[in-house]
Amino acid sequence: GLGDDTEFTAWVEPYEFFWTKKMGTTNSAPVFDRSVDPPLFLGVVASDVHMDAFEQVLGENAQSS
């Protein structure tokens, strides 16, 4: 079965991105086709976010939070 983690979003501890040398984090979540029963697991979607993007939104130093 799918268990209880079908709505789970994972966040990685901040780290230095290889190419940009900027600090950032990665988040990921499972993707399901919910038009069928039971839902069919299709894969995972992920995105990388620079910490300065968080700092712009929060108005503070996100690396120390």
N, CA and C atoms as an extended XYZ file, in Angstrom:
195
Properties=species:S:1:pos:R:3:atomname:S:1:resname:S:1:resid:I:1 pbc="F F F"
N         0.805       -1.176        0.000 N   GLY     1
C         0.000        0.000        0.000 CA  GLY     1
C         0.859        1.257        0.000 C   GLY     1
N         0.203        2.374       -0.035 N   LEU     2
C         0.899        3.652       -0.085 CA  LEU     2
C         1.333        4.144        1.285 C   LEU     2
N         0.741        3.618        2.339 N   GLY     3
C         1.103        4.080        3.673 CA  GLY     3
C         0.578        5.478        3.941 C   GLY     3
N         1.178        6.128        4.938 N   ASP     4
C         0.705        7.444        5.363 CA  ASP     4
C         1.527        8.595        4.810 C   ASP     4
N         2.517        8.344        3.955 N   ASP     5
C         3.420        9.392        3.489 CA  ASP     5
C         3.065        9.954        2.116 C   ASP     5
N         1.833        9.803        1.665 N   THR     6
C         1.479       10.258        0.324 CA  THR     6
C         1.412       11.776        0.220 C   THR     6
N         1.297       12.494        1.328 N   GLU     7
C         1.229       13.961        1.315 CA  GLU     7
C         2.520       14.576        1.853 C   GLU     7
N         3.568       13.801        1.970 N   PHE     8
C         4.811       14.225        2.602 CA  PHE     8
C         5.664       15.081        1.667 C   PHE     8
N         6.160       16.190        2.177 N   THR     9
C         7.133       17.015        1.467 CA  THR     9
C         8.416       17.013        2.267 C   THR     9
N         9.535       16.687        1.633 N   ALA    10
C        10.827       16.617        2.318 CA  ALA    10
C        11.646       17.871        2.034 C   ALA    10
N        12.301       18.379        3.068 N   TRP    11
C        13.228       19.512        2.940 CA  TRP    11
C        14.597       19.042        3.401 C   TRP    11
N        15.631       19.404        2.656 N   VAL    12
C        17.011       19.036        2.975 CA  VAL    12
C        17.653       20.168        3.777 C   VAL    12
N        18.536       19.817        4.708 N   GLU    13
C        19.304       20.832        5.436 CA  GLU    13
C        20.020       21.718        4.421 C   GLU    13
N        20.110       23.030        4.689 N   PRO    14
C        20.820       23.919        3.760 CA  PRO    14
C        22.250       23.442        3.486 C   PRO    14
N        22.666       23.610        2.237 N   TYR    15
C        24.008       23.211        1.808 CA  TYR    15
C        24.475       24.145        0.700 C   TYR    15
N        25.759       24.101        0.389 N   GLU    16
C        26.319       24.945       -0.671 CA  GLU    16
C        26.111       24.271       -2.025 C   GLU    16
N        25.430       24.981       -2.938 N   PHE    17
C        25.236       24.441       -4.278 CA  PHE    17
C        26.570       24.401       -5.008 C   PHE    17
N        26.796       23.331       -5.743 N   PHE    18
C        28.084       23.105       -6.397 CA  PHE    18
C        28.436       24.202       -7.396 C   PHE    18
N        27.508       24.543       -8.305 N   TRP    19
C        27.828       25.467       -9.388 CA  TRP    19
C        27.840       26.923       -8.951 C   TRP    19
N        26.881       27.321       -8.133 N   THR    20
C        26.766       28.734       -7.773 CA  THR    20
C        27.547       29.101       -6.519 C   THR    20
N        27.900       28.092       -5.717 N   LYS    21
C        28.574       28.303       -4.427 CA  LYS    21
C        27.700       29.079       -3.454 C   LYS    21
N        26.400       29.188       -3.743 N   LYS    22
C        25.458       29.828       -2.832 CA  LYS    22
C        24.827       28.769       -1.931 C   LYS    22
N        24.418       29.199       -0.742 N   MET    23
C        23.703       28.300        0.154 CA  MET    23
C        22.266       28.153       -0.323 C   MET    23
N        21.737       26.958       -0.170 N   GLY    24
C        20.369       26.699       -0.582 CA  GLY    24
C        19.851       25.419        0.029 C   GLY    24
N        18.650       25.052       -0.358 N   THR    25
C        18.029       23.828        0.122 CA  THR    25
C        17.262       23.188       -1.034 C   THR    25
N        16.869       21.949       -0.858 N   THR    26
C        16.086       21.223       -1.851 CA  THR    26
C        14.832       20.696       -1.174 C   THR    26
N        13.711       20.800       -1.861 N   ASN    27
C        12.498       20.163       -1.357 CA  ASN    27
C        11.990       19.186       -2.415 C   ASN    27
N        11.303       18.143       -1.951 N   SER    28
C        10.782       17.141       -2.878 CA  SER    28
C         9.474       16.571       -2.333 C   SER    28
N         8.654       16.075       -3.263 N   ALA    29
C         7.365       15.496       -2.894 CA  ALA    29
C         6.974       14.445       -3.935 C   ALA    29
N         6.250       13.419       -3.500 N   PRO    30
C         5.786       12.406       -4.448 CA  PRO    30
C         4.658       12.953       -5.328 C   PRO    30
N         4.542       12.384       -6.528 N   VAL    31
C         3.480       12.761       -7.469 CA  VAL    31
C         2.656       11.512       -7.767 C   VAL    31
N         1.331       11.660       -7.645 N   PHE    32
C         0.430       10.536       -7.862 CA  PHE    32
C        -0.628       10.880       -8.898 C   PHE    32
N        -1.066        9.873       -9.641 N   ASP    33
C        -2.255        9.991      -10.488 CA  ASP    33
C        -3.426        9.596       -9.599 C   ASP    33
N        -4.184       10.586       -9.168 N   ARG    34
C        -5.288       10.325       -8.237 CA  ARG    34
C        -6.616       10.094       -8.963 C   ARG    34
N        -6.552        9.983      -10.291 N   SER    35
C        -7.778        9.694      -11.039 CA  SER    35
C        -8.103        8.204      -11.030 C   SER    35
N        -7.203        7.398      -10.496 N   VAL    36
C        -7.426        5.952      -10.397 CA  VAL    36
C        -7.417        5.554       -8.927 C   VAL    36
N        -8.003        4.398       -8.628 N   ASP    37
C        -8.045        3.914       -7.249 CA  ASP    37
C        -7.489        2.510       -7.197 C   ASP    37
N        -6.416        2.263       -6.471 N   PRO    38
C        -5.686        3.220       -5.632 CA  PRO    38
C        -4.846        4.169       -6.495 C   PRO    38
N        -4.442        5.329       -5.911 N   PRO    39
C        -3.608        6.274       -6.657 CA  PRO    39
C        -2.329        5.604       -7.165 C   PRO    39
N        -1.912        6.001       -8.363 N   LEU    40
C        -0.732        5.430       -9.003 CA  LEU    40
C         0.465        6.366       -8.795 C   LEU    40
N         1.524        5.852       -8.200 N   PHE    41
C         2.731        6.643       -7.991 CA  PHE    41
C         3.405        6.895       -9.336 C   PHE    41
N         3.626        8.184       -9.674 N   LEU    42
C         4.233        8.540      -10.956 CA  LEU    42
C         5.707        8.899      -10.832 C   LEU    42
N         6.096        9.441       -9.695 N   GLY    43
C         7.485        9.844       -9.526 CA  GLY    43
C         7.618       10.885       -8.428 C   GLY    43
N         8.691       11.662       -8.514 N   VAL    44
C         8.997       12.680       -7.505 CA  VAL    44
C         9.292       13.995       -8.206 C   VAL    44
N         8.797       15.089       -7.652 N   VAL    45
C         9.133       16.423       -8.137 CA  VAL    45
C        10.014       17.079       -7.071 C   VAL    45
N        11.032       17.817       -7.524 N   ALA    46
C        11.955       18.464       -6.585 CA  ALA    46
C        12.346       19.835       -7.113 C   ALA    46
N        12.715       20.706       -6.196 N   SER    47
C        13.199       22.026       -6.602 CA  SER    47
C        14.299       22.474       -5.648 C   SER    47
N        15.244       23.214       -6.203 N   ASP    48
C        16.318       23.818       -5.424 CA  ASP    48
C        15.978       25.286       -5.207 C   ASP    48
N        16.205       25.776       -3.994 N   VAL    49
C        15.905       27.160       -3.656 CA  VAL    49
C        17.122       27.764       -2.972 C   VAL    49
N        17.588       28.920       -3.487 N   HIS    50
C        18.685       29.623       -2.819 CA  HIS    50
C        18.173       30.251       -1.530 C   HIS    50
N        19.018       30.277       -0.518 N   MET    51
C        18.625       30.859        0.759 CA  MET    51
C        18.323       32.350        0.627 C   MET    51
N        18.983       33.033       -0.319 N   ASP    52
C        18.701       34.465       -0.468 CA  ASP    52
C        17.260       34.715       -0.913 C   ASP    52
N        16.630       33.725       -1.555 N   ALA    53
C        15.207       33.859       -1.896 CA  ALA    53
C        14.364       33.887       -0.626 C   ALA    53
N        14.704       33.039        0.338 N   PHE    54
C        14.007       33.055        1.626 CA  PHE    54
C        14.258       34.376        2.352 C   PHE    54
N        15.496       34.849        2.287 N   GLU    55
C        15.847       36.103        2.962 CA  GLU    55
C        15.045       37.270        2.399 C   GLU    55
N        14.823       37.284        1.091 N   GLN    56
C        14.027       38.352        0.488 CA  GLN    56
C        12.590       38.316        1.011 C   GLN    56
N        12.031       37.119        1.123 N   VAL    57
C        10.655       36.980        1.586 CA  VAL    57
C        10.541       37.278        3.081 C   VAL    57
N        11.493       36.738        3.853 N   LEU    58
C        11.420       36.870        5.314 CA  LEU    58
C        11.994       38.194        5.820 C   LEU    58
N        12.859       38.820        5.017 N   GLY    59
C        13.458       40.066        5.445 CA  GLY    59
C        14.496       39.894        6.522 C   GLY    59
N        15.154       38.738        6.542 N   GLU    60
C        16.168       38.460        7.558 CA  GLU    60
C        17.191       37.478        7.013 C   GLU    60
N        18.200       37.176        7.818 N   ASN    61
C        19.233       36.230        7.437 CA  ASN    61
C        18.699       34.823        7.649 C   ASN    61
N        18.254       34.170        6.587 N   ALA    62
C        17.621       32.849        6.682 CA  ALA    62
C        18.619       31.765        7.085 C   ALA    62
N        19.913       31.962        6.827 N   GLN    63
C        20.895       30.942        7.157 CA  GLN    63
C        21.069       30.788        8.663 C   GLN    63
N        20.774       31.811        9.424 N   SER    64
C        20.938       31.711       10.874 CA  SER    64
C        19.659       31.320       11.585 C   SER    64
N        18.573       31.150       10.841 N   SER    65
C        17.282       30.842       11.469 CA  SER    65
C        17.120       29.357       11.702 C   SER    65
